Amino acid sequence: RETVLTFPADAAIADVAEKVLESEDAPMHKMVRLIFAGKMLIPDPGNTLRAYAVPDGAVLHAVLSDAPAGLFEHLHANASNEGATPHAPPHTAASPAAAGGAPAAAGGGPWPSGGGGA
């Protein structure tokens, strides 16, 4: 299916990923990976759509999948020990988006754990 989202060129990849998860109404245990021109866009600090040379009107592909199984147990155990409520894990990959008002296509598929990228 296709979802249209608009982002400025200086949008952080992590922010794009968050917005995609929100737009898909994804449950807390989902992760998303953003792909453009065959490369996974890594949501590290400072990584933006511009840094990956994503042009205006580009279509990025989002792959949504379950987070690694042990991640939530670890988060829940830590939260229980501290008396806090567990939070969603940090997203280790991004999601569909496009720079400067471009449409983004959202898709589904397996999500590898960890980071990396092409």
N, C-alpha and C positions, 0 to 999 in steps of 0.2 A: 504494500500500500504506500501511498505517498502522503507526506505531511509537509506543508509549506511553513517555513520559519524564516525570519529575517534577522540578520546580525550585522553589525558594523565590522569593517575589516580588522579593527583592533580588538575584537571580542576574544577573550581568553578561551582556549579550547575546553578547559574545565567548566566554564560558564555555559558554553554551548551544549556540552554533555548534560549538564543539569537541566537546561531548558528542554532538551529533547526528552529526557526521562519524564519531566512534568507534562509535556504535551502528549505523551503516550500514556499518561496515567499509570506508569509502571509501578509495581509494588516495590517495597523497600529492598528486597533481595535481588533486584535486577541490576545489571551493569550494562553499559553501552560502550561501543567502540565506534569511532568516527573514521571513515575512510574517504580519502580523496586521491584521485590519480594513482590508485593502487597502493597508497601508503597509509598506514595507520597514524592518525594525528594524536600525539601523546599530550595529555593534559598536565604537563609540568609547568611550574611557574614561568611566566614569560612567553609561553607558547601561545601564539594568536593565529587567527586565520591568515593574517598578513604574513606572518613568519613562515607559513607553509605555502605562500604564494597562491592562495585561493582567490581566484578572480571574481568580480561581481557576476552574479547570475549562475554561479557554479552549483552543481548538484553534488552533495556529499551523501554517502550511504551510512546508515546507522545499523549496527548489529546489536540487538538486545539479547541478553542471555542471563542465566542465573549466576550469581556471585559464587566463588568457590565455597564449598560446603563448610569448611572449618572457620571461615571468616566470621560468620554470625555467632557461632558458639563462643568464639574468643571474645567478641565484642560484648555479648550478653554476660559472660563470666566476669569481665572487667567491670561492667556497669553494675552488676549485682554486688561485687566486692566494694564498690565505692558508694553504693546506695543511689546511683544515678539511673536514669532511663537510658537504654541502649539507643545509639544513633545509627543512621545508615552509614555503611562503609564509604571511605573515599572512593571515588570512581577512578579506576586505573586506565580508563580509555574514554574516548569522547563519543559524540553522537552526530546525527545528521544536522547540518546547518549550512548556511551559505552566507557569503559576505555581501554587503551592500544590497540587501533586499532580494536575494536570490532564493528560489525554492529549494527545498531539501527533501530527498526521498528517504523514507524510513523503511527499513526492512528487518527481517529477523534471521537468526541463525546462531551457531555456536559462538561462544566467547571464550578465548583462551585466558587462563589466569596469568597474572603478571603483566608486565609492561611490554617493552620491546617495540618493534615497529620495523617497517621496511625502509 
